């Protein structure tokens, strides 16, 4: 194998299309591992210094693994950690994960990698082998090791039909969804989806206005860097066919929005925005989410991932917890 250490943002242009091709085969294949997200997050929100370990097949030169870290105050983090990102991991196929992690540590311990004291790897999915592999590496190489549940990501498994989905819900919740959808439709509220012919920059701006209307916390959270990430990732996802930007419109006015990814047979609910002050009586969040679930089922998607957070509305829609983990390692 051939191992290269690439410093700074040059890695994104160096790997180009190879990056996403590897992500599609990786053990953690999510929109947050894709190049557009990783590059935009680093450019607008990344602290410290970026160091990427690239592993290639020594025979054909094919890309085998990518470990993209930033180093900040002596600690190594996955690029993207933590607030805006829901899943992170070494980018490598499952079958190659063990030797790839060993190769990464050979580089981390080598003379060409900058000095570091700790690893703090966030948002590792529960299904990833990374936790087990790093525990073994810590034992072999003399690191202190700790792993903890960082958060939950409630996920809804989707049945064959929307009627089947509704019948699986609690009777009260099923009644509430039907009632609120009828009321919204009677008021002429309609579902709208942004497509290739739309001005995606303008539509993302509308979505971000709704996001800020939702809660004081979201208004404070949306700084200029995060605004730029929404725009850049949204444009890239639209070009790739994986953006699902949905709105609930009332007589031409957008009153709720969902910024989703439609990727790898799953809908990933990245964020939402609601004009609660003016249109709360129509329950626009409930109606739009139910519409999005119905669309996901009708288009054959298998899962509806609400991503990080244990907000109660996710469980009312039938989602069940999966977990993400924080892996910490330090030199003894």
C-alpha positions in Angstrom: 0.0 0.0 0.0 1.0 3.6 -0.4 0.3 6.1 2.3 0.3 9.9 1.9 -0.2 12.7 4.4 -1.9 15.7 2.8 -1.9 19.0 4.7 -4.7 21.5 4.5 -7.7 21.9 2.1 -5.6 20.8 -0.9 -6.9 17.2 -0.2 -10.3 18.0 -1.5 -9.1 19.0 -4.9 -6.5 16.3 -5.0 -8.9 13.5 -4.5 -11.9 15.0 -6.4 -14.3 12.3 -7.6 -12.3 9.5 -6.0 -13.5 10.7 -2.6 -17.2 10.2 -3.2 -16.6 6.9 -5.0 -14.9 5.6 -1.9 -17.7 7.0 0.4 -20.2 5.0 -1.6 -18.4 1.8 -0.6 -17.5 2.8 2.9 -18.7 1.3 6.2 -20.3 4.7 7.1 -21.8 5.9 3.9 -23.7 9.2 4.7 -24.0 12.7 3.2 -21.6 13.9 5.9 -18.7 11.8 4.6 -19.1 13.2 1.1 -16.6 15.6 -0.3 -19.0 18.6 -0.7 -19.9 18.5 3.0 -16.4 17.8 4.3 -14.9 20.6 2.2 -17.6 23.2 3.0 -17.5 22.4 6.7 -13.7 22.8 6.8 -13.7 26.0 4.7 -16.3 27.8 6.9 -16.2 26.2 10.3 -13.0 24.2 10.8 -10.6 25.2 13.5 -6.9 24.3 13.9 -5.1 22.5 11.1 -6.3 19.9 8.6 -4.3 16.7 8.2 -5.6 13.9 5.9 -4.1 10.4 5.7 -4.7 8.9 2.3 -4.1 5.2 1.7 -3.8 3.8 -1.8 -3.4 0.3 -3.3 0.3 0.0 -4.1 -0.5 -2.1 -7.3 -3.3 -0.1 -9.0 -3.2 3.1 -7.1 -6.8 2.9 -6.2 -8.1 4.8 -3.2 -8.5 2.5 -0.2 -9.0 4.8 2.9 -9.3 8.4 3.9 -8.8 9.6 7.4 -9.5 13.4 7.6 -8.6 15.0 10.9 -8.1 18.4 12.2 -5.7 19.1 15.0 -6.7 21.7 17.6 -4.9 22.4 20.9 -3.2 19.0 20.9 -6.4 17.0 20.1 -7.2 15.2 16.9 -10.9 15.3 15.7 -12.6 14.0 12.7 -13.2 16.8 10.2 -16.8 17.9 10.7 -16.9 17.3 14.5 -19.3 18.1 16.1 -22.4 20.4 16.0 -23.4 20.5 12.4 -22.6 16.9 11.6 -24.5 13.8 12.5 -22.3 10.8 11.5 -18.5 10.6 11.1 -16.0 7.8 10.6 -12.9 6.6 8.8 -13.8 6.4 5.1 -13.1 2.8 4.2 -15.0 -0.3 3.3 -15.9 -2.6 6.2 -13.7 -5.4 5.0 -10.6 -3.1 5.0 -11.4 -1.2 8.3 -9.0 -3.1 10.6 -5.8 -2.9 8.6 -6.7 0.7 7.5 -7.0 1.9 11.1 -3.7 0.2 11.9 -2.1 2.0 8.9 -3.6 5.3 10.1 -2.0 4.8 13.5 1.3 3.9 11.9 1.2 7.4 10.3 -0.1 9.2 13.4 2.8 7.8 15.4 5.3 8.5 12.6 7.8 11.3 12.4 6.0 13.3 9.7 2.7 13.7 11.6 2.5 16.8 13.8 2.6 16.2 17.6 -0.7 15.4 19.2 -1.8 14.2 22.6 -5.4 12.9 22.3 -8.0 11.7 19.8 -11.6 12.8 20.3 -13.6 11.1 17.6 -17.3 12.1 17.7 -20.5 10.9 16.0 -19.3 7.3 15.2 -22.4 5.2 14.4 -23.3 2.2 16.5 -23.1 -0.1 13.5 -19.5 0.9 12.7 -16.7 -1.5 13.6 -14.5 1.5 14.5 -15.2 1.3 18.3 -14.1 -2.3 18.5 -11.1 -1.8 16.3 -9.8 1.2 18.2 -10.2 -0.6 21.5 -7.9 -3.3 20.2 -5.4 -0.8 18.9 -5.4 1.1 22.2 -4.6 -2.2 24.0 -1.9 -3.1 21.5 -0.2 0.3 21.4 -0.6 1.4 25.0 -3.3 4.1 24.7 -5.9 5.0 27.3 -9.3 4.3 25.8 -12.8 5.4 26.5 -16.0 5.1 24.5 -19.4 6.6 25.4 -22.8 7.1 23.9 -22.8 10.7 22.6 -26.4 11.0 21.4 -29.3 9.2 19.7 -30.4 9.3 16.1 -34.0 8.2 15.9 -34.7 6.3 12.7 -38.1 5.3 11.2 -38.2 2.1 9.2 -40.6 2.5 6.3 -43.2 0.0 5.3 -44.6 -0.7 1.8 -47.5 1.9 2.0 -48.4 5.0 3.9 -51.5 3.4 5.2 -49.4 0.6 6.7 -47.2 3.3 8.3 -50.2 5.1 9.8 -51.7 1.8 11.1 -48.4 1.0 12.9 -48.7 4.3 14.9 -50.3 4.8 18.2 -54.1 5.4 17.6 -54.0 8.9 19.0 -51.0 9.9 16.9 -52.6 8.4 13.8 -55.7 10.5 14.4 -53.7 13.6 15.0 -51.7 13.3 11.8 -54.9 12.7 9.7 -56.7 15.6 11.4 -53.9 18.1 11.0 -53.3 17.2 7.4 -57.0 17.6 6.6 -57.1 21.0 8.3 -54.0 22.1 6.4 -55.3 20.9 3.0 -58.7 22.6 3.7 -56.7 25.9 4.2 -55.0 25.3 0.8 -51.6 24.3 2.2 -49.6 22.4 -0.4 -46.3 20.5 -0.6 -43.6 22.0 -2.8 -40.2 20.6 -3.6 -37.2 22.5 -5.0 -35.9 21.1 -8.3 -33.2 21.7 -10.9 -35.1 24.6 -12.5 -35.4 26.5 -9.3 -33.0 29.1 -7.9 -31.5 27.0 -5.2 -29.6 29.9 -3.6 -32.9 31.8 -3.2 -34.7 28.8 -1.9 -32.1 28.0 0.7 -32.3 31.6 1.9 -36.1 31.2 2.3 -35.4 28.0 4.3 -32.9 29.7 6.5 -35.4 32.5 7.3 -37.9 29.8 8.4 -35.2 28.1 10.4 -34.5 31.3 12.3 -38.2 31.7 13.0 -38.4 28.3 14.6 -36.6 28.8 17.9 -34.3 31.3 19.6 -31.7 28.6 19.8 -31.7 28.1 16.0 -31.6 31.8 15.4 -28.5 32.1 17.6 -26.9 29.0 16.0 -27.1 30.1 12.4 -23.9 32.1 12.0 -22.4 33.1 8.6 -20.3 30.0 8.4 -23.2 27.7 8.9 -25.3 29.7 6.4 -22.5 29.2 3.8 -22.4 25.4 4.5 -26.2 25.2 3.8 -25.8 27.0 0.5 -22.7 25.1 -0.7 -23.9 21.7 0.4 -27.4 22.4 -0.9 -26.1 23.4 -4.4 -23.8 20.3 -4.5 -26.6 18.0 -3.4 -29.0 19.4 -5.9 -26.4 18.8 -8.7 -25.9 15.3 -7.5 -29.6 14.6 -7.2 -29.6 14.1 -3.4 -31.1 17.3 -2.2 -34.7 17.1 -0.9 -35.6 20.7 0.0 -39.3 20.6 0.9 -41.7 23.4 1.8 -45.3 23.6 2.9 -46.8 26.5 1.0 -50.0 28.4 1.9 -51.3 30.5 -1.0 -47.8 31.0 -2.4 -46.1 31.7 1.0 -43.7 29.2 2.4 -44.7 28.5 6.0 -42.4 25.4 6.8 -39.4 23.8 5.4 -37.3 20.6 5.6 -33.7 20.5 4.4 -33.2 16.8 3.7 -30.8 14.5 1.9 -32.2 11.7 -0.3 -29.2 9.4 -0.3 -28.5 5.7 -0.4 -32.2 4.6 0.0 -32.7 6.8 3.1 -34.1 10.3 3.8 -31.8 12.2 6.2 -33.6 15.1 7.9 -30.8 17.6 8.4 -32.8 20.6 9.7 -36.2 22.2 9.7 -37.8 25.7 9.7 -41.3 26.8 10.8 -43.2 30.1 10.9 -44.8 29.2 14.2 -45.8 32.7 15.1 -48.1 33.2 12.1 -49.1 29.7 11.1 -48.8 27.5 14.2 -52.5 26.8 14.2 -52.0 24.7 11.1 -49.3 22.5 12.7 -47.0 23.0 9.7 -44.2 20.9 11.1 -46.4 17.9 11.6 -48.0 18.2 8.2 -44.7 18.7 6.4 -43.0 15.8 8.1 -46.0 13.5 7.4 -45.9 14.6 3.8 -42.2 13.9 3.6 -42.7 10.4 5.1 -45.4 9.7 2.6 -43.2 10.8 -0.2 -40.3 8.6 1.1 -42.6 5.5 1.1 -44.0 6.2 -2.3 -40.5 6.6 -3.8 -39.3 3.3 -2.3 -37.0 4.7 0.4 -36.4 2.2 3.3 -35.6 4.5 6.2 -36.4 8.0 7.4 -33.5 9.2 9.6 -34.3 12.1 12.0 -30.6 12.4 12.8 -29.2 13.6 16.1 -31.4 14.5 19.1 -34.2 13.0 21.2 -36.9 15.5 20.5 -40.3 13.9 21.4 -41.9 14.6 18.0 -39.6 12.1 16.4 -40.9 9.3 18.5 -44.5 10.4 17.9 -43.8 9.7 14.2 -42.7 6.2 15.2 -38.9 6.5 15.1 -36.7 4.3 17.2 -33.3 5.2 18.7 -30.0 4.3 17.2 -26.8 5.7 18.9 -23.7 7.5 17.9 -20.6 7.3 20.0 -17.6 9.3 21.1 -14.2 7.5 21.1 -11.4 9.0 23.1 -7.8 7.9 23.1 -4.8 9.4 24.8 -1.1 8.6 25.2 -0.4 6.9 28.6 
